[in-house]
Amino acid sequence: MTTEETLFLQEILEERDRLFREAARLQSQIKGYEDFEKERASFQNQLSEKDLQILSLQQQVEYLKRKV
């Protein structure tokens, strides 16, 4: 293998390594977004449950006001 071929091969390997690192970084970022979406969905569910609890308590208060 000539020096020129060796240098070309080295450049290709370095580019492959750079692309691999970038792909790994992007995969990690995607995982973070997926985790965020799961947390967001969980918080939205909690908010919905709290809204139902508030509505129920408001109805109870209205009922008690009418009784008084």
Residue pairs with C-beta under 8 A, 6 or more apart in sequence:
1 9
